[in-house]
Amino acid sequence: MALDNPYAQFTDRWHQAAKGLGASSYSLVVVKDGKVALLESWGYRDLEQSKAADPDTCYYIASLTKTYTALAVTKLEEQGKLNVKDPVTKYLPWFKLSKAPKQAVTVEDLLSHRLGIDCSQAVLLDAYTGEITEDRYRHWLGTTGIAADRTAYSNVHFTLLGRIIEKVTGKDWRVALEDIVFKPLGLTNTTAFASSMYGRDNCAAPLMMSAGSFQYAKPVKIDSTMHAAGGMGTTARDLGKYITNLLSSNLGGRLFTRLSTGTPNGSIRIRDGFARAWSTGSYRKLTPLLTHGGGYAGAASMVAMLPEKGIGFGLLVNGDGPASALEAIIMLDVFDHELGLKGQADLLPDYLIEAAAYYDKKPTPKTNLAFQPILIVDVKQIAGTYTNKHLGKLTFEVVDGLFVAKLGHFTLDLKQENGAFTLVGERLGTSLKPIVKDNRLLGFTLTWYGRSDDFLKTS
């Protein structure tokens, strides 16, 4: 590595932490005084543990995407192409919610999570099933979308911002981000297309630790589940360019100023609200802190900055669950070292104990519903496609001898027991109940997030 490592005293500790927390690999960058002070990678990016991660390994970054979307909006504002004080309806005239806030929703409200707008159905279609269409997105916002009228983090704020970017630029939000953010900052290995991210050789496969070994994590991102609230891949080298630009840009005053407030939480990383995407607060009550992370199956990411000190930290992790705690361990080591703090409590031993308990725990999935045994005499009675106009397709099929249920591209958890198939787990809080008439299976009722929707057989 070309860079001298000013954090060499921590290297072995970080590697051992990664192993104990169940990460397959990580890539790390530290920025100080406008320069990259550390660029380091560890571990393997593939299931076979044969391909080493390096600073140019591309990782899925999940919700960290929101900060790039916010930067794109801010650059469009600087160019005079939009005004964040404008109501959302100026750009999206169709926008309405089933429970509207007390005042008109502005672009700035979305950037800062100020009104707590949420819609579980839109998030499900956007981030998991890939069955999103504009008609469905608008339908669900108008039918079940609500505004909490208080600061609350939500993907919906940023999927709306993605649509505003498209309206203003006339381009797909992915292409717009490439033109507005990626290319100008020299982010040559950053993409908002899953096909591009996973299509390259040097990419971190979505991996998770299970039963003592790494397995492919599910669901895996595809282009239709990449969205402006969580749809990008990047590398540690590109992340270093991004953080360096953020800390030096004249846009910092707009990007980093707190716009919404929440109840302060945390004792080390104290968070008190949101700027434009960034969570605001302070580090150990000593200096302002900006953070944003991301997490999905087999992936975790974090950027944290001490803007008054000119210090930034970015970490990309190949793993989820306990592996995401690696972000806190490395960040605390870096920031305490840079601030000259000694004798701070070490959180790693507790994290390692929690990780060991998590990985040793035997799975005891909850059974939501057993299908009526009469329907399982032959799986062909169930196999097929079932459709709901506003939620897309539910399919049952046999793949490699296993009976598989999918909601769009999202695989539901099934197990076979005593001749009946059971939907297990609570990843979507779902249950399925067959719709039967005259001893014929007509479809299924999907119950999730407190509502029920029918899928009727179409093939």
C-alpha positions in Angstrom: 0.0 0.0 0.0 1.4 3.4 -1.0 0.1 5.2 2.1 1.8 5.0 5.4 -0.6 3.7 8.0 -0.9 6.2 10.8 -3.3 3.8 12.5 -1.0 0.7 12.4 -1.5 0.2 16.1 -5.1 -0.7 15.5 -4.7 -2.9 12.4 -4.5 -6.3 14.2 -7.4 -5.3 16.5 -9.6 -4.4 13.5 -8.8 -7.6 11.8 -9.6 -9.7 14.9 -12.8 -7.6 15.4 -13.9 -8.3 11.8 -13.4 -12.1 12.3 -15.2 -12.1 15.7 -18.1 -10.0 14.4 -18.7 -12.2 11.3 -17.5 -9.9 8.5 -16.1 -11.6 5.4 -14.3 -8.4 4.3 -14.1 -4.7 4.8 -12.7 -1.7 3.0 -11.8 1.5 5.0 -10.9 5.1 4.2 -9.9 7.9 6.5 -9.7 11.5 5.3 -7.8 14.2 7.2 -7.0 17.8 6.3 -8.2 17.3 2.7 -6.2 14.2 2.0 -6.7 10.4 2.3 -4.8 9.4 5.4 -5.7 5.7 5.2 -7.0 3.3 2.6 -7.1 -0.2 3.8 -8.9 -3.5 3.0 -9.1 -6.8 4.8 -10.6 -10.2 4.1 -12.2 -11.9 1.1 -15.1 -10.7 -1.1 -16.3 -14.1 -2.3 -18.0 -17.1 -0.8 -15.0 -19.3 -1.6 -12.7 -17.0 0.4 -10.2 -16.9 -2.5 -10.5 -13.3 -3.8 -9.0 -10.6 -1.5 -10.9 -7.3 -1.0 -9.0 -4.2 -2.0 -9.7 -0.4 -2.1 -11.4 -0.8 -5.5 -13.8 -3.6 -4.4 -17.4 -2.4 -5.0 -19.8 -2.8 -2.1 -23.5 -2.2 -2.0 -24.1 0.7 0.4 -27.8 0.6 1.0 -29.2 3.8 2.7 -25.9 5.7 2.5 -27.2 6.3 -1.0 -29.5 9.0 0.5 -26.5 11.3 1.0 -25.6 11.2 -2.7 -29.3 11.9 -3.6 -29.2 14.9 -1.2 -26.0 16.2 -2.8 -27.6 15.9 -6.3 -30.6 17.9 -5.1 -28.3 20.5 -3.6 -26.3 20.8 -6.8 -29.5 21.3 -8.8 -30.5 24.0 -6.3 -27.1 25.7 -6.8 -27.7 25.6 -10.6 -31.1 27.3 -10.1 -33.1 24.3 -11.3 -35.1 23.8 -8.1 -35.8 25.5 -4.8 -35.9 23.3 -1.7 -38.5 25.7 -0.2 -40.9 24.8 -3.0 -43.8 22.4 -2.3 -43.3 18.9 -3.6 -46.4 19.3 -5.7 -44.6 21.9 -7.8 -42.5 19.1 -9.2 -44.8 16.1 -8.6 -48.4 17.5 -9.1 -49.8 14.0 -8.4 -48.3 13.8 -4.9 -50.9 13.2 -2.2 -51.0 11.1 1.0 -53.9 9.3 2.7 -53.0 11.2 5.9 -51.6 14.6 4.9 -49.5 16.8 7.3 -50.7 20.1 8.6 -48.7 22.1 6.1 -47.7 21.6 2.5 -44.8 19.2 2.1 -41.6 20.9 0.8 -38.5 19.5 -0.8 -36.6 20.5 2.3 -39.0 18.5 4.4 -38.1 15.4 2.5 -34.3 16.1 2.7 -34.5 16.4 6.5 -37.1 13.7 7.3 -39.0 16.5 8.9 -42.5 15.2 8.6 -42.0 11.5 9.0 -43.8 10.4 5.8 -44.0 6.7 5.4 -45.7 4.0 3.3 -44.8 0.4 4.0 -46.3 -0.8 0.7 -44.2 1.6 -1.4 -41.0 0.6 0.5 -41.8 -3.1 0.0 -42.2 -2.7 -3.7 -39.2 -0.4 -4.1 -36.7 -2.1 -1.9 -37.6 -5.8 -1.8 -40.0 -7.2 -4.5 -39.0 -5.0 -7.4 -42.7 -4.9 -8.5 -42.8 -1.1 -8.3 -44.5 0.9 -11.1 -45.4 4.5 -11.0 -49.1 3.7 -10.8 -48.5 1.4 -7.8 -46.2 3.9 -6.1 -48.8 6.7 -6.4 -51.7 4.4 -5.4 -50.1 3.3 -2.2 -49.0 6.8 -1.2 -52.5 8.0 -1.7 -54.1 5.0 0.0 -51.8 4.2 3.0 -49.1 6.9 3.0 -49.1 8.9 6.2 -47.2 11.9 7.6 -46.4 11.6 11.3 -45.9 15.4 11.5 -42.6 14.9 13.4 -39.0 14.0 12.5 -38.8 10.3 11.5 -36.4 8.6 9.2 -38.1 7.1 6.1 -37.1 5.8 2.6 -40.2 7.4 1.1 -38.7 10.9 1.5 -35.8 9.9 -0.7 -37.7 7.9 -3.3 -39.8 11.0 -3.7 -36.6 13.1 -4.1 -35.4 10.6 -6.8 -38.6 11.3 -8.7 -38.1 15.1 -8.3 -34.6 14.7 -9.7 -36.1 12.9 -12.7 -38.7 15.6 -13.2 -36.1 18.4 -13.1 -33.4 16.7 -15.2 -35.6 14.6 -17.6 -33.3 11.7 -16.8 -33.6 8.5 -14.8 -32.3 9.3 -11.3 -29.4 6.8 -11.7 -28.2 8.6 -14.8 -28.8 12.0 -13.3 -26.6 11.1 -10.2 -23.9 9.9 -12.6 -24.0 13.2 -14.4 -24.4 15.5 -11.4 -22.3 13.7 -8.7 -20.3 10.7 -9.9 -18.5 12.1 -12.9 -17.7 15.6 -11.5 -16.2 14.0 -8.4 -14.2 11.4 -10.3 -16.1 8.5 -8.8 -15.2 6.1 -11.5 -16.3 2.9 -9.7 -19.5 4.1 -8.3 -22.9 3.0 -9.8 -26.6 3.0 -9.1 -27.2 -0.1 -11.2 -27.1 -3.5 -9.5 -26.3 -5.1 -12.9 -23.2 -2.9 -13.1 -22.2 -3.4 -9.5 -22.5 -7.2 -9.5 -21.5 -7.5 -13.2 -17.9 -6.5 -12.4 -15.3 -9.0 -11.2 -14.1 -6.9 -8.3 -17.3 -6.8 -6.3 -18.2 -7.9 -2.7 -20.8 -10.7 -2.9 -23.6 -10.2 -0.3 -22.4 -12.6 2.4 -23.5 -13.4 5.9 -22.1 -15.7 8.6 -24.4 -18.6 9.5 -23.7 -21.9 11.3 -19.9 -21.2 11.4 -19.5 -20.4 7.7 -20.3 -17.7 5.2 -23.4 -18.1 3.0 -24.9 -15.9 0.3 -27.3 -13.5 1.9 -30.8 -13.0 0.5 -32.4 -11.0 -0.9 -29.9 -9.9 -3.5 -30.3 -6.5 -5.1 -31.3 -6.2 -8.8 -31.9 -3.1 -10.9 -35.6 -3.0 -10.1 -34.9 -2.9 -6.3 -32.3 -0.1 -6.5 -33.8 3.2 -5.6 -32.8 6.7 -4.6 -33.1 5.9 -0.9 -30.9 2.8 -1.1 -29.6 1.9 -4.5 -25.8 2.4 -5.0 -22.5 0.6 -4.9 -19.1 2.2 -4.4 -15.5 1.5 -3.3 -13.4 2.8 -0.5 -11.2 4.7 -3.0 -14.3 6.5 -4.4 -15.6 7.0 -0.9 -12.4 8.8 0.0 -12.9 11.2 -3.0 -16.6 11.7 -1.9 -15.7 12.5 1.7 -12.8 14.8 0.8 -15.2 16.7 -1.5 -17.9 17.0 1.2 -15.5 18.3 3.8 -14.0 20.9 1.4 -17.1 21.9 -0.7 -18.7 25.3 -0.5 -21.9 23.4 -0.4 -21.2 22.2 3.2 -23.2 25.1 4.7 -26.3 23.9 2.9 -25.6 20.1 3.3 -24.7 20.1 7.0 -27.0 22.6 8.6 -29.5 20.9 10.9 -33.0 21.3 9.5 -35.0 19.0 11.8 -34.7 18.0 15.4 -35.4 14.9 17.3 -34.9 13.7 20.9 -31.1 13.5 21.4 -29.9 9.9 21.8 -26.6 8.2 22.4 -23.7 9.0 24.8 -20.8 8.8 22.4 -22.4 9.4 19.0 -25.1 11.8 20.1 -27.7 12.4 17.4 -30.2 15.2 17.5 -31.8 15.6 14.1 -31.1 15.7 10.4 -29.5 18.1 7.9 -29.8 17.2 4.2 -29.9 13.4 4.7 -27.1 13.5 7.3 -27.8 12.7 10.9 -26.6 15.6 13.0 -25.2 15.7 16.5 -21.9 15.6 18.4 -19.0 13.3 19.1 -18.6 12.7 22.9 -20.1 16.2 23.4 -16.8 17.6 22.1 -17.3 18.5 18.4 -20.1 18.4 15.8 -20.7 15.0 14.2 -22.4 14.0 10.9 -23.2 10.4 10.2 -25.1 8.2 7.8 -25.1 4.4 7.5 -26.7 1.7 5.4 -27.6 -1.9 5.9 -29.1 -4.7 3.9 -28.7 -8.5 3.6 -25.0 -9.2 3.5 -23.9 -5.5 3.4 -23.2 -2.6 5.8 -21.8 0.9 5.3 -21.0 4.0 7.3 -19.7 7.5 6.7 -19.0 9.7 9.7 -17.4 13.2 9.7 -16.1 15.7 12.2 -16.5 18.7 9.9 -14.8 21.3 12.3 -11.8 19.0 12.5 -11.6 18.2 8.8 -11.8 14.4 9.6 -13.9 11.9 7.8 -14.3 8.1 8.0 -15.9 5.6 5.7 -16.3 1.9 6.0 -17.8 -0.7 3.7 -18.5 -4.2 5.2 -19.2 -7.5 3.6 -21.7 -8.8 6.2 -24.7 -7.9 8.3 -26.1 -8.4 11.8 -23.3 -8.3 14.3 -20.8 -7.5 11.5 -22.3 -4.0 11.2 -20.8 -3.2 14.7 -17.4 -3.1 13.1 -18.4 0.4 11.9 -18.6 1.7 15.5 -15.3 0.0 16.6 -13.2 1.4 13.9 -14.8 4.8 13.9 -14.3 5.2 17.7 -10.6 4.2 17.4 -10.0 6.6 14.5 -11.8 9.6 16.1 -10.4 9.1 19.6 -6.9 8.8 18.1 -7.3 12.0 16.1 -8.8 13.9 19.1 -6.0 12.7 21.4 -8.5 11.0 23.8 -7.1 8.3 26.1 -8.6 5.7 28.4 -12.1 5.6 26.8 -14.2 2.5 27.4 -13.6 -0.3 24.9 -16.9 -1.5 23.4 -15.4 -4.4 21.4 -15.5 -7.1 24.2 -19.2 -6.6 24.6 -19.8 -6.6 20.9 -17.9 -9.9 20.5 -19.9 -11.5 23.3 -23.1 -10.4 21.6 -21.9 -11.7 18.3 -20.9 -15.1 19.7 -24.4 -15.5 21.3 -26.1 -14.4 18.0 -24.2 -16.9 15.9 -24.5 -19.7 18.4 -28.2 -19.2 18.7 -30.2 -22.0 17.1 -32.8 -20.7 14.7 -36.4 -21.1 16.0 -38.5 -19.6 13.3 -42.0 -18.6 14.1 -44.7 -20.4 12.1 -47.2 -17.9 10.8 -49.6 -20.3 9.1 -49.7 -23.9 7.9 -51.5 -24.3 4.6 -54.5 -26.6 4.6 -53.1 -30.1 4.1 -55.7 -30.9 1.4 -53.9 -28.3 -0.8 -50.5 -30.0 -0.4 -51.3 -33.5 -1.6 -49.5 -32.4 -4.8 -47.5 -29.2 -5.0 -48.8 -28.8 -8.6 -52.1 -27.8 -6.9 -50.4 -24.7 -5.7 -47.7 -24.0 -8.2 -48.4 -21.1 -10.4 -48.7 -17.3 -10.5 -51.1 -15.2 -8.4 -51.6 -11.5 -9.0 -52.7 -8.4 -7.1 -53.2 -5.3 -9.2 -51.3 -3.1 -6.7 -48.7 -5.5 -5.3 -47.7 -7.5 -8.3 -47.0 -11.3 -8.5 -47.0 -14.0 -5.9 -45.5 -17.2 -7.4 -45.0 -20.8 -6.2 -42.7 -23.2 -8.0 -40.4 -26.1 -7.5 -36.7 -25.1 -7.9 -34.0 -27.8 -7.6 -36.4 -30.0 -5.7 -37.4 -27.2 -3.3 -40.8 -25.6 -3.1 -40.3 -21.8 -3.4 -42.6 -18.9 -2.8 -41.8 -15.4 -4.1 -43.4 -12.0 -3.8 -41.9 -10.5 -7.0 -38.2 -11.1 -6.6 -38.4 -11.5 -2.8 -38.2 -15.1 -1.6 -40.5 -15.9 1.3 -39.4 -18.4 3.9 -41.0 -21.8 3.6 -40.5 -25.1 5.3 -42.1 -28.5 4.9 -43.4 -30.3 8.0 -45.7 -33.3 8.2 -46.7 -33.0 4.6 -47.7 -29.3 4.9 -45.8 -26.2 3.8 -45.5 -23.4 6.3 -44.5 -19.7 5.9 -41.9 -19.0 8.5 -40.0 -16.0 9.8 -41.1 -12.4 10.2 -39.1 -10.6 7.7 -42.2 -9.0 6.3 -44.6 -9.8 9.2 -46.5 -11.9 6.7 -48.9 -14.8 6.7 -50.6 -16.5 3.8 -54.1 -18.1 3.8 -55.5 -20.0 0.9 -58.7 -18.8 -0.8 -60.8 -21.9 -1.5 -64.2 -22.3 -3.2 -65.8 -25.6 -4.1 -62.6 -27.3 -3.1 -60.7 -25.3 -5.6 -57.7 -23.1 -4.8 -58.5 -19.6 -6.2 -55.6 -17.7 -4.6 -54.1 -16.5 -1.4 -54.7 -13.7 1.1 -51.4 -12.1 2.2 -51.6 -10.5 5.6 -48.8 -8.2 6.4 -48.2 -4.9 8.3 -51.8 -5.1 9.6 -53.5 -5.3 6.3 -54.7 -8.1 4.0 -54.6 -8.3 0.2 -55.8 -11.0 -2.1 -53.7 -12.6 -4.9 -55.8 -14.5 -7.4 -54.5 -17.2 -9.6 -53.6 -16.1 -13.1 -51.5 -19.0 -14.5 
